[in-house]
Amino acid sequence: MILVKDSDGNILRVMKRKNGIRKYAARHHGVNSVSLDVRDGFHMTTVFNNATFCRARFERYSDMLSFTRNWRAAQGRPLVVNGQKSGIIEGRNAALI
């Protein structure tokens, strides 16, 4: 389950699949930034332009990178990997290869 929360931590939406993140972004003003964390599993935190966010867990590192790299609506948005700014989301970004 993937939960979309507001800045106060209130649950706004529950999604069963990761594709729901893309659909939510398309309906709610797009993506502000994406943060990837591999320190304790493979997690992706997405902050949307309407100040909501969600956190998704991936089984494999390659799946997380592929999801992020191929997300066209997130192209050009800031990317953070393990707490370090890593440029923007684009296919050529070394952090996503």
Sequence and secondary structure as in RCSB ss.txt:
>XXXX:A:sequence
MILVKDSDGNILRVMKRKNGIRKYAARHHGVNSVSLDVRDGFHMTTVFNNATFCRARFERYSDMLSFTRNWRAAQ
GRPLVVNGQKSGIIEGRNAALI
>XXXX:A:secstr
 EEEE TT  EEEEESSTHHHHHHHHHTT EEEEEEE TTSEEEEEEETTS EEEEEESSHHHHHHHHHT GGGT
TSEEEETTEEEEE  TT GGG 
